[in-house]
Amino acid sequence: MSFPVHRPRRLRRTERLRSLVRETQLAASDLIYPMFVCPGKRVRNEVASMPGIYQQSVDRFLEECREVEQLGIAGIILFGLPEKKDEQGSEAWDPGAAVQRAIEAVKKAKLDLLVATDVCLCEYTSHGHCGMVENGEVLNDPSLELLAKAAVSHARAGADLVAPSDMMDGRVGAIRRALDQNGFANTAIMAYSAKYCSAFYGPFREAAESAPQFGDRRSYQMDPANAREALREVRLDLEEGADIVMVKPALPYLDVLRAVRRWATVPVAAYNVSGEYSMVKAAAEKGWIDERRVALEILTGIRRAGADIILTYHAKDAARWLAQ
């Protein structure tokens, strides 16, 4: 029998009922907040294409970390801007660089935040690519040692998780071996396993000053048309020792996220990337959308598709909204 016996609206009548039967829960503790740290003191430069997001020196960054902690957000992920760039991106593993000093500052302050670090070379190389370059080609195997050196440097500074985002083949295994050999067997790897070559990264490249100086990243980041390949990438990363796998971006790849969640037995992260954030901000500034409702609907959708962890620039606002 159907209507009038079955009335699904009965369970939608009040907020208390809706809350009782809600299938997907979103909480501040599900979120990781991306932050950009740079050299200098008392630096706090807003990213023009990402309202509310800043390039900050370590002293100013720590002030915002305290706010993030108070909001109940699980942790942060750090991206660094170097004092100078070179062909190899050598500041990526410099113990005195901004990311390493930022990790140390959070740990010294004893903040209750997980600290993850993006492991890549693009912010640090003069050519803006995620690995070593020779004759215009991004080299895979020679890049692995450099990525591993950066990951060990972050672990030595106190990072809880290292997150390789370069998409070089074999980088998870290289990083796992290097961490273990240097006494960091407990440092976890959150791999950007299915990272697509996406147009949604534009604002991030302004924030991280990491745009490639020639060509593009299609030879190492995934083709947006491919879904089965994502499962292969996830499987390979798990075989190499990944503790958490990630799909990036989130919104255009919810189908991939769902497929990864159904297959993987480890926690799954999704990155609600800069372009997704900036579109919401721009439309809200025009008065075209309700920013709060849209942002929370997006984050709930990412959770519903299967993400255990969401990296998002909306994290602080979302935490405040969820607490109300």
C-alpha positions, 0 to 999 in steps of 0.5 A, a space after each residue: 500500500 502507498 499513500 495515504 498509508 505511507 506519508 514520508 512527510 511525517 518525519 519532516 514535520 519538525 527540526 527535532 524529527 528531521 534531526 533524529 532521522 538524518 542519514 548524513 551528519 556533518 561536524 567540525 571534527 570532520 574538517 581540515 582547514 588549508 593554510 598558507 604560510 610564508 617567510 617574514 614577520 607580521 605578514 597577513 596578505 589576503 588572497 584576492 581570488 579567495 576572500 577570507 584566506 591569507 598568506 601569513 607569516 608564522 607569527 600571524 598564522 599561529 593566531 588563526 590556528 588558535 581560532 581554528 582549535 577553538 572552533 573544534 576543527 580537526 586540523 590544518 594542512 599547510 602549504 608553504 611559500 619559499 623565500 626563493 625558488 630553484 630548479 629542484 625546489 630545495 626549500 621544500 626540505 629546508 628545516 628553516 622554511 616556513 612550513 617546518 617553522 609553522 609545524 614547530 610553532 603549533 606543536 610548541 603552543 600545544 594546540 589540539 590540532 592535527 597538523 598535515 602538510 602538503 608534500 609537493 615541489 610546485 610551490 618551491 620550483 622555479 618552473 612551477 612543476 611538481 617534480 624535477 624537469 629536464 628538457 621540458 619533461 617532468 621526470 618521475 623517478 628522480 623526483 621521488 627522492 626529493 619528495 621523500 626528503 621534504 616529507 621527512 623534513 616535515 615529520 622531523 618538525 612534528 607533522 602528524 600526517 604528510 600528504 603527497 600531492 604531486 602525482 608522481 608514480 611510486 611517491 607513496 612508497 618512496 615516502 613510506 620507506 624514507 619515513 620508516 628509515 628515519 625513525 618516523 614509522 608513526 607518521 601517517 600518509 594521506 595520499 592525494 590518490 585521485 588528483 585530477 588535472 582540474 580547472 578548479 585549482 586556479 585561485 589556489 595557484 594564486 595563493 601558493 604562487 605555484 602556477 607552472 611556468 610552461 605547459 600544464 600538468 596533464 602528464 601527471 595529474 589525472 584526466 577528468 574523463 577517467 573514473 576507473 583509473 582512480 580506483 587503480 591509483 587508490 589501489 597502488 597507493 594503498 599497496 605502497 603504504 597510504 593510510 588515508 586516500 583522497 579524491 581531489 577536487 570534490 564536487 565534479 568527482 562525487 561519483 569517483 568519491 562514491 566509488 572509492 568509498 565503496 572499494 577502500 577500507 581506509 579513511 577517505 578524504 575529499 578536497 573541496 578546492 579553491 575554485 569551488 570555494 571562490 565560486 560560492 564566495 563570488 556568487 554570495 557577494 553578488 547576492 545570488 545565493 545564500 552562502 551559509 546554506 549553499 556551503 553547508 549543502 556542498 559539504 553535506 553532499 561531499 560527506 554523503 558521497 563518502 568522505 570521512 574527511 573534508 579539506 575545505 576553505 569553508 571550515 571556519 565558517 562551517 564550524 560556526 554555522 554548525 554550532 548555532 
